[in-house]
Amino acid sequence: MLDLPRRRLDLGRQTGVMGIVNRTPDSFYDRGATYALDDALAHARRLVAEGADIVDVGGVKGGPGDEVTVADELERIVPFVEALRAAEPDVLISVDTFRAAVADAALTAGADIVNDVTGLHDPEVLDVVVARDAGYVAMHHGGQPRTRPYRRSYRPDVTAAVIAHCRELTDRALAAGVPADRLIVDPGHDFQKTTAHSLELTRRLPELAALGFPVLVALSNKDFIGETLDAPLGSAAGGTGRRVDGSLAAAIFSVLRGASLVRVHEVRRTVDALRMTEALLGWRRPAVEVRGLE
């Protein structure tokens, strides 16, 4: 269960879908296609129409890139949140930021969740979450923001390290006053992790789910999928399209292993794949049942 002031998501037998909006000119996925405000807003509204429960907007590329000042990030995030909140009053809005000032401004503008992909690199982010009655995504990062992994190793293993860090983050959040039903954990696929690490984490998601919080997997089109399939982005062999197929497979597998939220680029295809999986598991009825009955 994710219980936020604006909306409650019952994640017991229906997977929540978080659609991605990149307000950056250098996104690895869309190369700036939704950088302009009007384009970003139109894309976000499409994601909602396709079934996204949450729209996650980021103003800073997750990986290495040009410096983005706080003022730049605010300019990219706050007008978008204001516009989307006015256009879609019921959708949950998540803000992908590691800066307390940006989180505070975005929540004031109408956002509901802080998706901090650095695991409290800025400890004041948690103070903002508490003050604004927001949700918080506790993600394992394992390094400095916007850096690539290099021969990273974990003791005793990557899954144990991720679980320990997510437990530490949720304990800090609970102690600060964040209600348990506003917390989400994310293993942080690719962040300071090799492809082998990300594959292992996905197999062992039940261990992370045992912490008792909804598990978010943000694995859409990531490098560990590209390497697994030998599908580089922009390759002549159709790397992006093959990564989409791999992302759908990974999303379904993750749900079967205990994930209850998925963060994706292709919302419609993901929603269809997940709803079919849920029906096969007996979690939901078909949308239409007339075959052989009339």
KOLDONU-515028 format. One record per residue: residue number from 1; x, y, z of N, C-alpha, C in turn. Coordinates in steps of 0.1 Angstrom, whole numbers. Last residue first. Layout:
# KOLDONU-515028
> nr  nu  nv  nw  cau  cav  caw  cu  cv  cw
> NUM  X  Y  Z  X  Y  Z  X  Y  Z
...
***
This chain:
# KOLDONU-515028
> nr  nu  nv  nw  cau  cav  caw  cu  cv  cw
> 294  -222  -156  -252  -234  -150  -258  -235  -155  -273
> 293  -200  -168  -242  -211  -166  -232  -223  -159  -239
> 292  -179  -171  -258  -185  -183  -254  -197  -181  -245
> 291  -166  -141  -247  -163  -152  -255  -170  -164  -250
> 290  -169  -121  -228  -181  -124  -236  -179  -137  -244
> 289  -154  -101  -208  -156  -116  -208  -170  -119  -215
> 288  -129  -77  -204  -141  -81  -211  -142  -96  -211
> 287  -107  -77  -187  -114  -64  -189  -128  -67  -196
> 286  -105  -105  -165  -103  -98  -178  -111  -86  -179
> 285  -96  -99  -130  -105  -104  -140  -101  -98  -154
> 284  -66  -106  -112  -76  -96  -118  -84  -104  -128
> 283  -50  -126  -103  -51  -114  -95  -62  -104  -99
> 282  -43  -148  -117  -56  -148  -110  -58  -136  -101
> 281  -21  -148  -133  -19  -152  -119  -32  -153  -111
> 280  -33  -138  -156  -28  -152  -156  -26  -157  -142
> 279  -37  -112  -147  -48  -120  -150  -44  -135  -150
> 278  -10  -103  -145  -19  -103  -133  -31  -112  -135
> 277  -2  -105  -172  4  -113  -162  -4  -114  -149
> 276  -19  -85  -183  -20  -99  -187  -14  -108  -177
> 275  -9  -63  -169  -22  -67  -167  -25  -81  -172
> 274  18  -62  -180  16  -64  -165  1  -69  -163
> 273  14  -57  -207  21  -69  -203  18  -72  -188
> 272  0  -32  -205  -6  -44  -211  1  -57  -207
> 271  20  -16  -193  7  -18  -187  0  -31  -192
> 270  40  -17  -213  42  -22  -200  29  -25  -193
> 269  28  -4  -234  32  -18  -236  34  -24  -222
> 268  23  22  -222  12  14  -227  16  -1  -228
> 267  50  31  -214  39  28  -204  28  19  -210
> 266  81  31  -218  70  26  -226  58  22  -218
> 265  97  37  -196  95  47  -206  83  43  -214
> 264  91  31  -160  93  27  -174  92  39  -184
> 263  92  15  -130  95  28  -136  99  26  -150
> 262  69  -4  -112  79  -4  -122  80  10  -128
> 261  61  -19  -81  61  -7  -89  72  -8  -99
> 260  64  -43  -68  51  -38  -69  49  -25  -76
> 259  83  -73  -69  82  -59  -72  68  -55  -73
> 258  84  -101  -67  80  -93  -55  79  -78  -57
> 257  88  -117  -88  97  -119  -77  95  -109  -66
> 256  69  -110  -107  68  -123  -102  78  -126  -90
> 255  80  -85  -112  67  -86  -105  65  -100  -99
> 254  103  -93  -126  104  -85  -113  92  -86  -105
> 253  93  -104  -149  100  -112  -140  101  -106  -126
> 252  81  -80  -160  73  -91  -156  80  -100  -146
> 251  105  -65  -164  94  -60  -156  85  -71  -151
> 250  120  -81  -182  125  -79  -168  114  -73  -159
> 249  103  -80  -204  106  -93  -198  111  -91  -184
> 248  105  -52  -209  92  -59  -206  94  -72  -199
> 247  132  -50  -215  126  -43  -203  113  -49  -200
> 246  135  -65  -239  141  -69  -227  136  -63  -214
> 245  120  -48  -255  116  -61  -253  122  -67  -240
> 244  137  -25  -253  123  -24  -249  118  -38  -246
> 243  160  -34  -264  160  -31  -250  146  -30  -245
> 242  152  -36  -291  155  -48  -284  156  -46  -269
> 241  150  -8  -297  138  -17  -297  140  -30  -289
> 240  177  0  -294  166  5  -285  154  -4  -285
> 239  191  -16  -313  194  -17  -299  182  -12  -290
> 238  192  -24  -340  179  -21  -333  180  -22  -318
> 237  216  -28  -352  208  -40  -349  195  -37  -341
> 236  229  -4  -352  222  -8  -364  213  -20  -363
> 235  222  12  -320  230  3  -329  222  0  -342
> 234  211  28  -301  214  34  -314  221  25  -324
> 233  225  11  -274  216  21  -279  220  27  -292
> 232  234  -24  -280  237  -10  -277  227  0  -282
> 231  227  -53  -271  219  -43  -278  223  -29  -274
> 230  232  -78  -258  241  -72  -268  234  -62  -277
> 229  216  -85  -238  211  -88  -251  221  -84  -262
> 228  231  -76  -216  226  -89  -216  221  -94  -230
> 227  235  -49  -223  246  -58  -223  241  -73  -223
> 226  208  -39  -221  215  -38  -233  227  -48  -234
> 225  204  -44  -193  195  -51  -203  202  -50  -217
> 224  222  -27  -183  224  -42  -180  215  -50  -189
> 223  215  -2  -191  226  -8  -197  227  -23  -194
> 222  178  0  -195  191  3  -189  202  -5  -195
> 221  151  0  -202  161  3  -213  175  5  -207
> 220  140  2  -170  136  4  -184  148  8  -192
> 219  142  -2  -143  151  -9  -151  149  -7  -166
> 218  135  2  -114  137  12  -124  147  7  -134
> 217  112  -11  -92  123  -14  -101  123  -4  -112
> 216  102  -8  -59  102  -2  -72  114  -7  -80
> 215  84  -24  -35  97  -24  -42  94  -18  -56
> 214  69  -14  -4  68  -16  -19  81  -15  -25
> 213  83  -30  25  79  -18  18  77  -22  3
> 212  94  -52  38  80  -48  41  75  -36  34
> 211  117  -66  35  118  -54  43  104  -49  47
> 210  112  -84  15  110  -89  29  111  -77  39
> 209  120  -74  -8  106  -72  -5  103  -76  9
> 208  146  -83  -8  144  -69  -6  130  -67  -2
> 207  141  -110  -13  148  -107  -1  147  -92  2
> 206  129  -110  -38  121  -114  -26  128  -110  -13
> 205  150  -103  -56  141  -93  -52  132  -97  -40
> 204  170  -119  -68  168  -119  -54  159  -109  -48
> 203  170  -113  -95  167  -127  -91  163  -127  -76
> 202  179  -87  -93  165  -90  -99  161  -104  -94
> 201  205  -90  -84  195  -82  -76  181  -86  -80
> 200  216  -103  -106  215  -110  -93  204  -103  -84
> 199  215  -82  -125  208  -95  -128  206  -102  -114
> 198  232  -63  -113  218  -60  -116  210  -73  -118
> 197  257  -77  -113  250  -72  -100  235  -70  -102
> 196  262  -81  -140  260  -92  -131  253  -88  -118
> 195  266  -54  -148  254  -61  -153  251  -74  -144
> 194  275  -36  -118  278  -42  -130  265  -49  -135
> 193  267  -5  -102  266  -19  -103  269  -24  -117
> 192  261  22  -98  273  16  -92  272  1  -92
> 191  230  15  -110  237  25  -103  249  19  -95
> 190  218  -8  -121  229  -1  -129  236  9  -121
> 189  191  -5  -100  197  -12  -111  206  -3  -118
> 188  181  0  -72  191  9  -80  198  1  -91
> 187  162  -11  -56  175  -16  -55  186  -9  -63
> 186  141  8  -36  145  6  -50  159  1  -50
> 185  111  12  -16  126  9  -17  129  5  -32
> 184  90  37  -2  93  27  -13  108  24  -13
> 183  67  50  21  81  46  18  81  35  7
> 182  43  55  33  47  64  23  62  62  18
> 181  37  37  53  30  35  40  33  46  30
> 180  52  47  74  57  35  67  50  33  54
> 179  56  83  76  48  71  78  53  59  69
> 178  84  99  88  77  95  75  69  83  78
> 177  99  106  110  85  109  110  78  106  97
> 176  125  99  114  123  113  112  108  117  112
> 175  123  71  116  127  79  128  124  94  127
> 174  117  66  89  107  63  100  110  71  112
> 173  142  73  78  129  80  74  119  78  84
> 172  160  56  89  161  70  91  149  78  88
> 171  149  32  80  149  34  94  151  49  97
> 170  153  35  52  139  35  57  139  37  72
> 169  182  35  52  174  46  47  160  47  53
> 168  187  9  62  192  21  69  184  33  65
> 167  175  -7  43  170  -7  56  175  5  64
> 166  191  0  21  177  4  21  171  3  35
> 165  215  -12  30  214  3  28  200  7  28
> 164  209  -39  32  214  -32  44  212  -17  42
> 163  202  -44  5  192  -46  16  196  -38  28
> 162  227  -40  -7  215  -32  -11  205  -32  0
> 161  243  -60  5  246  -46  6  235  -37  3
> 160  230  -83  -3  231  -80  11  234  -65  13
> 159  234  -81  -31  221  -80  -26  221  -77  -11
> 158  262  -82  -34  255  -70  -38  241  -69  -31
> 157  279  -96  -5  274  -97  -19  266  -84  -21
> 156  290  -88  19  294  -101  13  289  -103  -1
> 155  306  -66  -3  308  -76  6  296  -77  16
> 154  311  -57  -38  303  -56  -25  306  -68  -16
> 153  328  -37  -62  326  -50  -55  318  -47  -42
> 152  334  -22  -93  328  -21  -80  325  -35  -75
> 151  348  -14  -116  352  -26  -109  346  -26  -95
> 150  332  15  -114  344  10  -120  349  -2  -111
> 149  301  32  -124  309  22  -116  322  18  -122
> 148  300  68  -129  299  54  -134  306  45  -124
> 147  281  94  -113  293  87  -116  290  73  -121
> 146  260  109  -102  263  111  -116  277  105  -119
> 145  270  109  -67  260  112  -78  266  114  -91
> 144  291  83  -55  288  97  -57  278  99  -68
> 143  275  52  -43  287  61  -48  283  75  -49
> 142  253  37  -38  266  31  -35  278  40  -40
> 141  224  35  -40  232  41  -50  246  35  -49
> 140  192  24  -33  206  21  -31  214  27  -43
> 139  165  46  -24  172  38  -34  187  36  -30
> 138  135  52  -13  148  49  -7  156  40  -16
> 137  113  76  -20  119  64  -26  133  63  -20
> 136  86  89  -2  101  89  -4  105  75  -9
> 135  59  113  -1  64  99  -1  79  100  -4
> 134  53  141  22  55  134  9  59  120  11
> 133  49  162  40  40  150  40  41  143  27
> 132  67  182  42  57  184  31  48  172  30
> 131  84  175  62  77  188  63  66  189  54
> 130  95  151  52  87  151  64  78  163  65
> 129  109  160  30  99  149  28  89  150  40
> 128  127  177  42  117  182  32  106  173  31
> 127  143  159  55  136  169  63  125  175  54
> 126  154  145  34  145  138  43  137  148  51
> 125  172  163  23  160  159  15  150  152  24
> 124  193  167  39  182  176  42  170  172  33
> 123  213  150  31  205  145  41  192  154  44
> 122  222  142  0  218  155  7  209  151  18
> 121  222  115  -4  235  122  -5  233  136  1
> 120  200  97  -1  202  108  9  217  113  8
> 119  202  81  -25  202  75  -11  206  85  -1
> 118  201  90  -50  214  90  -44  214  85  -30
> 117  176  93  -61  184  82  -66  198  81  -60
> 116  147  100  -47  161  104  -45  170  93  -49
> 115  119  111  -54  126  99  -59  141  103  -59
> 114  93  122  -35  107  125  -38  114  112  -42
> 113  60  128  -43  70  119  -40  84  124  -44
> 112  42  148  -52  38  140  -41  49  131  -35
> 111  40  183  -64  45  169  -64  41  162  -52
> 110  32  210  -62  22  200  -64  27  186  -65
> 109  49  229  -54  43  232  -66  32  221  -69
> 108  61  218  -31  52  230  -30  44  232  -42
> 107  76  199  -44  65  195  -35  55  206  -33
> 106  95  216  -56  86  207  -64  74  203  -56
> 105  108  228  -35  100  237  -45  90  228  -53
> 104  119  206  -22  110  214  -15  101  223  -25
> 103  136  195  -42  125  187  -37  115  196  -30
> 102  154  217  -45  145  213  -56  133  205  -51
> 101  166  216  -19  159  228  -24  150  225  -36
> 100  177  191  -18  166  194  -9  159  206  -14
> 99  185  170  -45  187  183  -39  175  187  -31
> 98  182  149  -62  190  146  -50  192  159  -42
> 97  152  139  -79  162  149  -76  170  144  -63
> 96  125  133  -95  138  126  -94  148  137  -92
> 95  93  134  -82  104  142  -87  118  135  -84
> 94  61  123  -91  73  120  -84  84  129  -90
> 93  27  127  -88  39  132  -94  51  129  -85
> 92  -4  111  -95  7  113  -85  20  117  -93
> 91  -33  126  -108  -21  118  -110  -11  121  -99
> 90  -54  144  -105  -54  132  -97  -41  123  -98
> 89  -52  166  -122  -53  168  -108  -51  156  -99
> 88  -37  175  -148  -40  162  -143  -41  162  -128
> 87  -33  202  -151  -39  195  -162  -44  181  -157
> 86  -21  211  -127  -33  218  -132  -40  209  -142
> 85  1  194  -127  -9  193  -116  -22  200  -120
> 84  15  202  -150  9  189  -149  -1  188  -138
> 83  23  228  -142  14  226  -153  7  213  -153
> 82  38  223  -119  27  232  -118  17  230  -129
> 81  58  207  -130  50  202  -119  37  210  -118
> 80  70  226  -148  64  213  -153  54  208  -143
> 79  80  246  -132  69  249  -141  62  236  -146
> 78  100  229  -117  88  235  -111  77  239  -120
> 77  121  218  -135  111  210  -127  98  217  -123
> 76  137  237  -148  132  225  -155  121  218  -148
> 75  142  255  -127  136  260  -139  130  248  -148
> 74  156  238  -110  144  244  -106  136  249  -118
> 73  179  234  -125  171  223  -122  157  228  -118
> 72  190  260  -125  187  253  -138  177  242  -135
> 71  195  264  -98  186  273  -105  181  266  -118
> 70  214  244  -93  201  243  -87  191  252  -94
> 69  230  235  -125  229  242  -112  215  240  -106
> 68  245  209  -139  232  215  -138  231  222  -125
> 67  273  201  -160  268  205  -147  254  212  -148
> 66  270  174  -183  272  188  -180  267  191  -166
> 65  276  141  -170  272  150  -180  275  164  -176
> 64  270  107  -158  279  119  -160  274  128  -171
> 63  235  99  -151  249  97  -153  257  109  -155
> 62  209  111  -149  215  103  -138  230  101  -139
> 61  204  146  -157  207  132  -161  213  124  -150
> 60  179  164  -141  193  162  -142  196  148  -146
> 59  152  165  -139  158  176  -145  173  175  -146
> 58  125  142  -141  139  146  -137  144  157  -145
> 57  94  129  -130  101  139  -138  115  142  -132
> 56  71  105  -132  83  108  -125  91  117  -135
> 55  38  99  -125  47  105  -135  59  110  -128
> 54  18  71  -117  28  81  -112  36  86  -124
> 53  3  55  -132  -2  59  -119  6  71  -114
> 52  -3  53  -167  6  56  -156  -1  61  -143
> 51  -21  49  -189  -22  41  -176  -12  43  -165
> 50  -22  65  -210  -18  51  -213  -18  42  -200
> 49  -27  89  -199  -38  83  -207  -35  68  -210
> 48  -2  94  -187  -13  92  -179  -25  85  -186
> 47  13  97  -211  16  86  -201  5  83  -192
> 46  2  120  -221  1  107  -229  3  95  -219
> 45  11  138  -202  -4  136  -204  -6  123  -212
> 44  38  137  -208  33  133  -195  18  130  -195
> 43  39  148  -233  43  135  -231  38  129  -218
> 42  30  174  -228  23  166  -237  26  151  -235
> 41  51  183  -211  38  182  -206  29  173  -215
> 40  73  182  -229  73  174  -216  59  172  -211
> 39  66  200  -248  68  186  -252  67  177  -239
> 38  65  223  -232  53  219  -239  54  204  -243
> 37  93  225  -223  82  223  -214  69  218  -221
> 36  118  205  -238  110  217  -239  97  214  -230
> 35  126  177  -236  133  188  -228  124  201  -227
> 34  119  154  -248  109  160  -239  115  171  -230
> 33  141  148  -264  128  149  -270  118  156  -262
> 32  167  144  -254  162  157  -253  148  159  -260
> 31  173  117  -259  182  127  -264  175  141  -265
> 30  160  95  -248  153  103  -258  161  114  -264
> 29  180  81  -232  169  74  -239  164  83  -251
> 28  199  96  -220  204  85  -228  193  79  -236
> 27  194  132  -222  189  119  -217  194  108  -226
> 26  201  158  -225  211  148  -228  207  134  -222
> 25  184  178  -217  187  178  -232  196  166  -235
> 24  156  169  -197  170  171  -198  173  171  -213
> 23  132  160  -184  134  174  -188  149  177  -188
> 22  118  130  -190  131  136  -189  131  150  -194
> 21  95  111  -175  96  123  -183  110  129  -180
> 20  81  79  -172  93  87  -171  92  99  -180
> 19  56  64  -150  61  68  -163  71  79  -162
> 18  50  37  -131  56  51  -130  62  54  -144
> 17  25  16  -120  34  20  -131  37  35  -130
> 16  18  -10  -97  18  4  -101  28  7  -112
> 15  1  -40  -101  14  -33  -101  12  -19  -105
> 14  -22  -54  -80  -21  -46  -92  -8  -38  -91
> 13  -24  -64  -55  -27  -73  -66  -27  -66  -79
> 12  -13  -44  -37  -13  -58  -34  -15  -68  -46
> 11  -13  -17  -39  -3  -25  -47  -3  -40  -44
> 10  -33  8  -40  -33  -5  -35  -25  -14  -43
> 9  -26  41  -35  -24  30  -44  -24  17  -37
> 8  -43  71  -29  -38  58  -23  -37  48  -34
> 7  -36  105  -31  -42  93  -37  -35  81  -30
> 6  -28  128  -16  -36  130  -28  -43  117  -33
> 5  -13  118  6  -25  126  8  -34  128  -4
> 4  -7  82  1  -3  96  0  -15  105  2
> 3  1  51  6  -9  60  10  -4  74  11
> 2  5  22  -9  12  35  -9  1  45  -6
> 1  8  -12  0  0  0  0  9  13  0
***
